[in-house]
Amino acid sequence: MYSEQNYPGYEALITYLTRSRNKSFLGFLRRCRDVIVATTSATSRWVDLDHTWAVRFISEAGKLGDDLEEKVGSERERRAKKLEDYWNEVIYECKLTTYFAFIY
């Protein structure tokens, strides 16, 4: 049965949040890129992915006692272009994976 706590990438997110001293949204994305690529649809839009993962990051951090909403908002604002590039690369990797899976 599917539970909101069992979304793809949940374990990677919790591990990052519990083990990292200096938590950052971009740091999480970089560290867990393989998991994020593996759990992303090639048809996704970068803005939707960014929003979804930011909400998850803030929510799970809050459950662990860290209020990171302001920090994540500021980080997303300051690094908007870098995040857009990151997500577009993730989507491209997903498309390649889907393409090669289809060929073989």
N, C-alpha and C positions, 0 to 999 in steps of 0.2 A: 504494500500500500504506500502511496506517495504521501509524504508529509513535507510541509514547508521547510522543515529542518533538514530534509534529505535532498535538497536541490543539488544538481551537479556542481561540484566545486566547494560544497559546504565544509567538508573535512579540511581541505587545503586552507580555506579562509580561517577557520577556527585555529588551526595549527599556527598560521602566521600571527594571528592576533595574540595567542597565548605565549608565543616564544619570542616575539619581537619587542625590544625595548623602545625603539623609536618608530612607532607605527606610522605608516603613510600609505595612502591609497595607491599612489604610483609605485611605491616599494612593493606592495602586495601584488600588483599587476605584473611587475617585472619578475618577481620571485616565482609566481605561480602561473607563468605564461603557458606552459605545456598543458596544464589542467584546463585553463581557460580556453585554449584553442580546441582541446578535445571535447569540450562541452558546449561549443558555440555552433550555431547553425550558419551555413554559408550565406543564407539569405537575410541575415540580421543586418540592421542599420547600426552604424557606430554610435549614434546618439542614444539609441535604445540600450545598447550594451553598456555604455558608460553609466547611464542612469540606473539600470538594474544592479550593476555591481557596486556602485556608490551607495545605493540604498541598503544593500545587503551588508556592506562593509560597516556602515554607520550603525545599523541595527544590531549586528552581532557584537560589535565593539561595545555598544551600550549595554547589552545583556551581560557583558563581562566587566562592566563598571567603568568603561572609558567613554567619555563624551567627546567624540571626534567630529561631530557634525560641522562645527565652524572650521576646524582644521581642514577637513576634506573639501568643504565648499571653497575655501581660499585656495587650496591646492589645485582644484579643478579649474578655477578661474585663472590662476597664474599660469597654469600649464595646459591650457586648452588645446593649443596646436599640437603639443607633444602627445596628449591623450588622443586627439583625433588621428594622428599618425599611427599610434599604437593600435587602436581599434581597427583601422583600415588594414594594417598588416595582419592582424588576427583574422579578419574576414578573408583576406587574400589566402592565407595559409589554409583556412577551412575549405575554400573553393578548390585549392590544389589537392587537398586530401580527398575531397569528394570526387574530383575529376579522376585522380589516379585509382581510387577505389572502384570507380565505374569501369575504367579501362581493363583492370585486372579482374 
